[in-house]
Amino acid sequence: MTYYIKNRQASSGQKGLRVAKTEGENNDHLISRFKKNIRAARIVQELKQQRFYHKKLTKTEIRNQAIMRKQYRKKRAQEAYME
């Protein structure tokens, strides 16, 4: 018994994700190993990100987000210092 996902470009250049059943292995262990490999390959995370279209940020938006992050970090550091 073999479980696989087709047409997935892996980082190592291989297509697909394949898990073959070894001798003496039960189906439950095979399925859990397959799920573990899917989690390790971050397939579900990629699919969830591709679920909706996300417009690319402009340079101004990226710059503004960086400024806000810096301000929030400074504020948290001051609050931690005061405690």
trRosetta pair geometry for C-beta under 8 A, 3 or more apart (Angstrom, degrees):
i j d omega theta_ij theta_ji phi_ij phi_ji
1 21 4.6 56 56 -20 79 139
1 27 6.7 2 70 -109 162 92
1 30 6.5 75 92 146 116 168
2 18 6.5 -6 -177 -164 110 94
2 19 7.0 165 -156 82 64 49
2 20 5.0 -20 -107 -107 97 68
2 21 6.7 -118 -72 -3 53 83
3 18 7.5 161 87 -149 50 47
3 19 5.2 -5 60 57 93 99
3 30 6.9 140 -2 151 119 102
3 31 7.1 102 -37 -105 158 59
3 34 4.5 -6 83 -111 144 150
4 16 5.5 14 179 177 110 118
4 17 6.3 170 -152 83 63 53
4 18 4.3 -4 -105 -103 109 73
4 19 7.2 -179 -76 21 63 61
5 8 5.2 30 115 -12 110 134
5 16 5.9 174 84 -151 58 68
5 17 4.6 20 39 41 102 98
5 38 7.5 98 -21 -103 141 101
5 43 6.8 66 81 -138 174 160
6 15 7.5 19 -165 149 56 100
6 16 5.3 -20 -118 -101 38 109
7 15 6.5 -13 -112 -174 25 111
7 16 6.9 43 -2 -73 25 80
8 15 6.6 136 62 -167 47 58
8 16 5.6 106 41 -97 87 28
8 17 5.8 -14 63 -17 141 92
8 41 7.6 59 147 154 141 143
8 43 6.6 -26 -141 -115 148 117
9 13 7.8 -24 -167 -136 82 28
9 15 6.2 -27 -95 -106 51 72
10 13 6.8 -36 77 38 84 20
10 14 4.6 -2 42 62 129 81
10 15 7.1 -159 4 -89 88 20
10 16 7.6 -52 -27 54 109 29
10 17 7.1 125 -74 -75 118 79
10 41 6.8 -68 -120 -140 95 120
17 37 5.9 160 -179 132 120 119
17 38 6.7 119 125 -87 161 67
17 41 5.8 -107 -97 -12 139 168
17 43 7.0 -85 -15 -56 153 143
19 30 6.6 149 130 -170 117 79
19 33 5.6 161 -161 110 143 104
19 34 4.4 -143 36 -89 152 81
19 37 5.9 -179 -65 13 121 151
21 25 5.4 -159 -166 72 78 117
21 27 7.7 -30 -110 -98 131 57
21 30 5.0 -25 -100 -103 88 141
22 25 4.5 82 60 -17 79 129
25 29 5.3 -116 -171 81 93 125
25 30 5.7 106 134 -59 119 93
26 29 5.2 92 62 11 76 102
26 30 7.1 -139 102 -7 40 92
27 30 5.4 -56 -147 37 37 116
27 31 6.2 35 157 -19 70 104
28 31 6.0 -55 -148 36 29 108
28 32 6.4 26 155 -15 64 108
29 32 5.7 -55 -145 39 32 110
29 33 6.2 34 154 -21 65 106
30 33 5.8 -56 -149 36 28 111
30 34 6.4 31 151 -21 63 106
31 34 5.5 -52 -149 35 33 115
31 35 6.4 34 153 -18 65 104
32 35 5.7 -51 -147 37 34 112
32 36 6.3 39 151 -23 64 105
33 36 5.5 -51 -148 34 32 115
33 37 6.5 33 153 -18 64 103
34 37 5.8 -55 -151 35 31 110
34 38 6.6 33 150 -21 64 104
35 38 5.5 -51 -149 33 35 114
35 39 6.5 34 152 -17 66 102
36 39 5.8 -53 -151 36 32 110
36 40 6.3 30 151 -18 65 107
37 40 5.5 -53 -143 38 34 112
37 41 6.1 26 157 -13 67 109
38 41 5.9 -61 -144 42 28 104
38 43 5.0 -70 -162 36 80 123
38 44 6.4 68 150 -26 106 98
39 42 7.4 28 178 -75 35 42
39 44 7.1 -14 -98 18 57 119
42 45 4.5 -44 -170 42 87 121
42 46 5.9 94 129 -26 86 94
43 46 5.8 -58 -152 36 31 110
43 47 6.4 28 154 -18 66 107
44 47 5.7 -56 -148 37 32 111
44 48 6.3 32 154 -19 66 106
45 48 5.8 -55 -148 36 30 110
45 49 6.5 28 154 -17 63 106
46 49 5.7 -58 -150 37 32 110
46 50 6.2 20 156 -11 67 111
47 50 5.8 -62 -144 44 31 105
47 51 6.8 59 150 -54 61 87
48 51 5.5 -23 -158 -15 36 121
49 54 7.7 -50 -177 -5 80 133
57 61 4.3 -126 -168 88 99 125
57 62 5.1 120 121 -56 127 85
57 65 7.5 -29 -163 -5 156 137
58 61 4.8 96 52 7 76 101
58 62 7.1 -141 94 -4 40 87
59 62 5.7 -56 -149 38 33 112
59 63 6.2 34 153 -20 66 108
60 63 5.7 -55 -147 37 30 112
60 64 6.3 30 154 -19 65 106
61 64 5.7 -52 -144 37 31 111
61 65 6.4 33 155 -19 64 105
62 65 5.8 -55 -150 36 30 111
62 66 6.5 31 151 -20 63 106
63 66 5.7 -55 -151 34 31 113
63 67 6.5 33 151 -20 64 104
64 67 5.6 -52 -149 34 34 113
64 68 6.4 33 153 -18 66 105
65 68 5.7 -54 -147 38 33 111
65 69 6.3 37 153 -22 66 104
66 69 5.7 -50 -147 34 31 113
66 70 6.4 33 153 -20 63 105
67 70 5.7 -56 -152 34 30 113
67 71 6.5 29 151 -18 65 106
68 71 5.6 -55 -148 37 33 111
68 72 6.3 31 155 -18 67 106
69 72 5.9 -57 -147 38 30 109
69 73 6.2 28 156 -18 65 108
70 73 5.9 -56 -147 37 28 110
70 74 6.3 29 154 -20 63 108
71 74 5.7 -56 -148 36 30 112
71 75 6.3 30 154 -19 65 107
72 75 5.6 -55 -147 37 31 112
72 76 6.3 29 155 -17 66 106
73 76 5.8 -54 -144 38 31 109
73 77 6.2 32 155 -21 64 107
74 77 5.8 -55 -148 35 29 112
74 78 6.5 29 154 -18 63 105
75 78 5.8 -55 -150 36 30 110
75 79 6.4 28 153 -17 65 106
76 79 5.7 -54 -146 38 33 110
76 80 6.2 33 155 -19 66 106
77 80 5.8 -54 -146 38 30 111
77 81 6.3 34 152 -22 63 107
78 81 5.5 -54 -148 35 32 114
78 82 6.4 31 154 -21 65 105
79 82 5.8 -54 -147 34 32 110
79 83 6.8 35 155 -27 63 103
80 83 6.0 -51 -152 25 33 112
